[in-house]
Amino acid sequence: MTDGLRLFAGDSLRRILARATRNRLNGLGLGTVIGFLVQSSAATVMMVGFINAGLMTLESSVPVMLGANIGTTLSMQLISFKLADYCFVAITLGVLLKTAAPQARLRNAGAALLGFGLLFLGMSTMSNAVAPYREAFLPFFEQMDGSTAGGMIRGILLAAAITGIIQSSGAVIGMTFALIHAGAITGLPEAFPIILGANIGTCITALLGSIGTHIDARRGAISHLVFNLFSTVFAAVSAPLFYKLIPLLPGGLIHQAANANTIKMIVTAFIVLPFAPLHAAIIRRIIPSRQEAPPSSFLDEELFAKPEQAIHAAMRELHRMAEICRENLQLGRTQLTTPKKRAIRTVYKNENTIDAVKLAFRDYLTRITSRYLSQRQAVLVQHLDLCMTEIERIGDHLKVLCNLNRKLYPYTEHKIFKTCRSRLEELYDQTGTMIDNLSTSLKPEHENYDEFAERILNARKKYIHKSIDLKRLITQHVGREELPPLLGIYLNETVMTLDKIARHCKAVAGAQQKPFFWLKQSKLDQKADEYIEEKILDELDAGDDLVT
């Protein structure tokens, strides 16, 4: 159900998260929407990825995280209704949409509906299966009675452990509702500790997702855990008040448990929200580090009124992505000598960062075109879009290269590999030179785009000769049975991957040599009116001077 909803929402989830940084209430509201759709753990994983990509800061992520936790409780409210009688209708309609719908969006909606129906069918089946044995379960749940300190602690720890294993607070709370329906759980004090523990256990997903990310992204995952710990302690201390007031609300025990979860999360979220910067500062104090967080994204939405400044920011973002590619090339190269899992995880996270920034970058360029642009600006935007595509492809190939180097490592200690090693290192050096020049060429402060483009192309010419020589050498050694055939395949794949990187560098250099690839400092503060595309298209259609 979660996957179907996430895919149904599609790119809008990324846009919601990206725009959730404007103010705290905005972030809280948008985070609530995302939490309702994809659960807090999945939303926090997305948030950690955005922090790692520089598209969010730790401070701006706090309101979103608070909202995601509230949104998850609202989805539990939906599950608390007795919809089991309609589960087969949802399953049938979901299967039909998932298998026969012509549009991907409808198929994803069908998957969500199918998951929704299966959820209620599972809860109904579980309730019916447990019902005959409810007397046997009663002593067990009495040990987790939240009206006593020992029972509260035991219930929280057990629920947190189970949730951490299956990585879904929704599943654990859903099972709790099923046990209530079956009569195995007979009171709110027995259900409340399980709900509190589930909210802690769900944090493991984001903690695992933060492995290999930079320090602020890891702090984002810790921020989620710290808030849920605070929320749990607050609720545990206030439990007698909950037990007294929640039953006054309408509905049975299942609704009471859902209401307790929602009220607990809303109250604690609004306690923390005014102190979001302080919360972030506390997290930084808890997780100190000498490691500097990478620069944040330069894609500032406030610059759209001044297109030249927005284009300037887009260029700086390209430079930031090229720097990540340079880091990945160095990390991938180390796998030939000292393979480390941490380096591999960093390469994968960096590649995910480039993918995320590409989507944000394209959306940003689209927003730039909502203003009147000069001829140079309009053409330059096309060139920047091409450059981002080429850099994203370089990132993909660098991830492949990292995996290939892991395969080559077992051969590096043998004499047979030394005949090709020096040539391979020369290729890496030339590739590094190309990416270094590529990165420097995308700094918007200089005006020597043609000069740096020539440097990239000259480095590629030297690279081509070395690449041809190495491929010929590999073929000769394999033909003479001086290299194992499998090693020959790995070496050829490595060279071909480096060839593709060189080709993408050439494409960027080609764009930089085109007319209009330059910035105009005198236009940085010049504003532009909004561009109404439909009106312009009508005017163009009415004209008779179009080239056909």
SVG drawing of the C-alpha trace seen along z (x, -y; Angstrom):
<svg xmlns="http://www.w3.org/2000/svg" viewBox="-19 -46 73 67">
<polyline fill="none" stroke="black" stroke-width="0.4" points="0.0,0.0 2.8,-2.4 4.7,-1.7 1.6,-2.2 0.8,-5.5 4.4,-6.7 4.5,-5.8 1.0,-7.3 2.1,-10.6 5.3,-10.3 7.5,-13.4 5.1,-15.5 6.5,-14.0 9.9,-15.4 8.5,-18.8 6.5,-18.8 9.6,-18.1 11.6,-20.6 9.0,-23.3 8.5,-22.4 11.4,-24.5 9.7,-27.9 8.4,-28.1 7.8,-25.8 4.0,-25.5 4.4,-24.9 6.9,-22.1 4.7,-20.6 1.6,-20.6 3.4,-19.2 5.2,-16.6 1.8,-15.5 0.6,-14.9 3.7,-12.8 3.5,-10.9 -0.1,-10.1 0.8,-8.8 4.0,-6.9 4.4,-6.5 6.9,-8.4 9.8,-5.9 9.7,-6.1 9.2,-9.9 12.2,-10.2 14.3,-8.1 13.3,-10.5 14.2,-13.4 17.6,-12.0 18.3,-11.6 17.3,-15.2 19.6,-16.4 22.4,-14.3 21.7,-15.8 21.9,-19.3 18.3,-20.0 17.3,-20.4 19.1,-21.5 19.0,-19.8 17.1,-22.8 14.5,-22.8 13.9,-19.1 12.7,-19.2 9.1,-20.5 8.8,-18.0 9.8,-15.2 7.3,-16.3 4.6,-16.4 5.5,-13.0 5.0,-11.5 1.5,-13.1 0.6,-12.0 1.4,-8.4 -1.1,-8.5 -3.8,-9.8 -3.3,-6.8 -3.7,-4.6 -7.0,-6.5 -8.2,-5.3 -7.3,-1.7 -9.2,-1.9 -12.5,-2.1 -14.2,1.3 -13.8,1.6 -13.1,5.4 -16.6,6.0 -15.4,4.0 -11.9,5.5 -12.8,7.8 -14.3,4.8 -11.0,3.0 -8.9,6.1 -10.9,6.8 -10.9,3.2 -7.2,2.9 -6.3,6.0 -8.2,4.7 -6.5,1.4 -3.1,2.8 -3.3,5.3 -5.5,3.6 -5.3,-0.2 -3.7,-1.9 -1.8,-4.6 1.0,-4.0 -0.5,-6.4 -3.8,-4.4 -1.8,-1.1 0.0,-2.6 -3.3,-3.7 -4.5,-0.1 -1.5,1.2 -2.3,-1.1 -6.0,0.0 -5.0,3.7 -2.7,3.2 -5.4,1.4 -7.8,4.3 -5.2,6.9 -4.5,4.9 -8.1,5.2 -8.4,8.8 -5.2,9.6 -6.5,7.9 -9.9,9.7 -8.2,13.1 -5.8,12.4 -8.6,11.4 -10.7,14.5 -7.7,16.8 -6.7,15.2 -10.2,15.0 -10.5,18.7 -7.2,18.3 -7.8,14.9 -7.9,16.4 -4.4,17.7 -3.2,14.3 -4.6,12.4 -1.8,13.2 0.8,12.2 -0.7,8.8 -1.2,8.3 2.6,8.3 2.6,5.2 -0.1,3.4 0.7,-0.3 -0.9,-1.3 2.3,-0.1 5.8,-1.3 7.2,2.2 4.4,3.1 4.9,-0.2 8.6,0.4 8.2,4.1 5.5,3.2 7.5,0.3 10.7,2.4 9.0,5.4 7.0,3.3 10.1,1.3 12.1,4.6 9.3,6.1 8.9,2.9 12.6,2.6 12.7,6.1 9.8,5.6 10.5,1.9 6.8,0.8 5.0,-0.9 1.8,-0.7 2.0,3.1 2.6,3.4 -0.2,1.0 -2.5,2.8 -1.8,6.1 -2.6,4.4 -5.9,3.3 -6.5,6.9 -5.7,8.2 -8.2,5.7 -10.9,6.8 -10.2,10.5 -10.5,9.6 -6.9,10.5 -6.3,6.9 -9.1,5.6 -8.0,2.1 -6.2,-1.0 -3.4,-0.5 -2.4,2.7 -2.5,1.2 -0.8,-2.1 2.7,-0.8 2.7,1.1 1.8,-2.0 4.6,-4.0 7.2,-1.2 6.1,-1.0 6.9,-4.8 10.4,-4.2 11.1,-1.0 10.1,-2.7 13.2,-5.0 15.5,-2.1 14.5,-2.4 15.9,-6.0 19.0,-5.1 19.8,-2.2 19.1,-4.5 21.6,-7.1 24.5,-4.7 27.1,-6.1 25.6,-9.6 27.3,-12.8 27.1,-13.9 24.0,-16.2 22.0,-13.4 22.9,-11.0 21.9,-13.8 18.5,-13.9 17.9,-10.2 19.0,-10.8 16.6,-13.7 13.7,-11.4 14.8,-9.0 15.3,-11.8 11.9,-13.2 10.2,-9.9 12.0,-9.1 10.9,-12.5 7.3,-11.8 7.3,-8.4 8.7,-9.6 6.1,-12.4 3.3,-10.0 4.5,-7.4 4.6,-10.1 1.2,-11.4 -0.3,-7.9 -2.8,-8.3 -4.2,-11.4 -4.5,-9.6 -6.3,-6.7 -8.7,-9.1 -9.5,-11.4 -9.3,-9.3 -12.3,-7.0 -14.4,-10.2 -14.1,-10.4 -16.6,-8.5 -15.7,-5.0 -14.6,-1.7 -11.2,-0.6 -9.6,-0.5 -10.6,-4.1 -9.4,-5.0 -5.9,-3.5 -5.8,-5.4 -6.9,-8.6 -4.3,-8.3 -1.6,-7.8 -2.7,-10.9 -3.2,-13.2 0.2,-12.1 1.9,-12.9 0.2,-16.2 0.8,-17.5 4.5,-16.6 5.0,-17.9 3.6,-21.3 5.7,-21.4 8.9,-20.9 7.9,-23.0 8.6,-26.5 12.0,-25.2 12.9,-23.5 16.3,-25.4 17.1,-24.5 16.2,-20.8 18.6,-20.9 21.3,-22.5 20.8,-19.7 21.2,-17.1 24.5,-18.7 25.7,-18.7 24.7,-15.0 26.4,-14.0 29.5,-16.3 31.8,-16.0 34.8,-17.7 33.6,-16.7 32.1,-19.6 28.8,-19.1 28.9,-19.6 27.5,-22.9 23.8,-23.1 21.9,-23.3 22.1,-26.6 18.7,-26.2 17.0,-29.1 13.3,-29.7 13.5,-33.4 15.8,-34.1 13.2,-33.4 12.3,-37.1 15.9,-37.7 16.6,-35.1 20.3,-35.8 20.8,-35.1 18.7,-31.9 20.8,-30.8 24.0,-31.7 22.7,-29.5 22.0,-26.6 25.6,-26.8 26.9,-26.6 24.7,-23.6 26.3,-21.9 29.7,-22.6 28.6,-21.0 27.5,-17.9 30.7,-17.7 32.6,-17.9 30.6,-14.9 31.6,-13.0 35.2,-13.8 34.9,-12.4 33.2,-9.2 36.0,-8.7 38.6,-8.9 36.6,-6.6 36.0,-4.1 39.7,-4.0 40.6,-3.1 38.7,0.2 41.6,1.4 44.0,1.2 42.1,1.0 38.4,2.0 36.2,0.6 32.5,1.0 32.1,-2.5 33.6,-3.9 31.2,-1.8 28.2,-3.1 29.4,-6.6 29.6,-6.2 26.0,-4.8 24.7,-7.6 26.5,-10.2 25.0,-8.7 21.5,-8.9 22.3,-12.5 23.1,-13.3 19.8,-11.6 17.8,-13.6 19.5,-16.9 18.9,-16.2 15.1,-16.1 15.2,-19.2 17.5,-20.9 15.1,-20.2 12.2,-21.5 14.2,-24.6 15.0,-25.3 11.3,-24.8 10.5,-27.5 13.2,-29.8 11.4,-29.7 8.2,-31.1 9.9,-34.5 10.7,-36.4 14.3,-35.4 16.7,-37.0 17.8,-35.1 21.1,-34.2 19.3,-33.1 16.8,-31.0 19.5,-29.1 21.8,-28.9 19.0,-27.2 18.9,-24.4 22.7,-24.0 22.5,-23.7 19.8,-21.0 22.1,-19.0 25.1,-19.5 23.0,-18.2 22.0,-15.1 25.6,-14.4 26.8,-14.8 24.0,-12.5 25.2,-9.8 28.8,-10.3 27.5,-9.5 25.8,-6.3 29.0,-5.1 31.2,-5.9 28.9,-3.6 29.4,-0.9 33.2,-1.5 33.2,-1.1 31.6,2.3 34.0,3.4 37.0,2.4 35.7,4.6 35.8,7.5 39.3,6.6 40.7,6.4 41.3,10.2 43.6,10.1 45.7,7.1 48.1,9.2 49.0,11.5 51.9,10.7 49.5,11.1 47.6,8.0 50.8,5.8 51.1,5.8 47.8,3.9 47.8,2.0 50.1,-0.9 48.0,-1.5 44.8,-1.4 46.1,-3.9 47.0,-6.2 43.4,-6.0 42.2,-6.9 44.6,-9.9 43.3,-11.2 39.7,-10.7 40.5,-12.6 42.0,-15.4 38.8,-15.6 36.5,-15.7 38.8,-18.2 38.6,-20.5 34.8,-19.9 34.3,-20.9 36.4,-24.0 34.7,-25.0 31.3,-25.1 32.3,-27.8 30.2,-30.8 32.8,-33.3 35.1,-32.9 34.5,-33.7 36.9,-31.3 34.4,-28.6 36.1,-28.0 39.5,-27.6 38.3,-25.0 36.3,-23.2 39.6,-23.0 41.3,-21.5 38.6,-18.8 38.8,-18.0 42.6,-17.8 42.6,-15.5 40.1,-13.3 42.3,-13.1 45.2,-11.8 42.7,-9.5 41.5,-8.0 45.1,-6.9 45.7,-5.3 42.3,-3.6 43.0,-2.1 46.4,-0.9 45.1,0.8 42.2,2.6 44.7,3.9 47.0,5.0 44.1,6.9 43.2,8.6 46.8,9.7 47.3,11.1 44.0,13.0 44.8,14.4 48.1,15.7 46.4,17.1 48.5,14.7 45.3,13.4 42.3,15.4 39.3,14.7 37.2,13.5 39.9,10.9 39.9,9.8 36.1,9.2 36.4,7.2 39.2,5.1 37.4,4.4 34.2,3.4 36.3,1.1 37.8,-0.6 34.5,-0.9 32.9,-2.5 35.8,-5.0 35.2,-5.6 31.6,-6.5 32.6,-9.0 35.0,-10.6 32.2,-10.8 30.0,-12.6 32.8,-15.1 33.2,-15.8 29.4,-16.5 29.6,-19.1 32.7,-20.7 30.8,-20.8 27.9,-22.7 30.4,-25.2 31.8,-26.0 28.3,-26.8 27.2,-30.5 25.5,-32.1 27.2,-29.8 28.2,-32.7 26.8,-34.8 26.3,-38.5 27.2,-40.1 25.4,-43.3 22.1,-41.5 22.3,-39.8 19.9,-42.4 17.7,-42.7 14.1,-41.6 11.9,-39.9 8.1,-39.8 6.1,-36.5 6.0,-34.6 2.5,-33.4 3.2,-30.5 -0.4,-30.1 -0.6,-33.8 2.8,-33.6 1.8,-30.4 -1.4,-32.1 0.6,-35.1 3.1,-32.7 0.3,-30.7 -1.3,-34.0 2.0,-35.1 2.8,-34.2 6.6,-34.5 7.3,-31.2 9.9,-28.9 8.2,-25.6"/>
</svg>
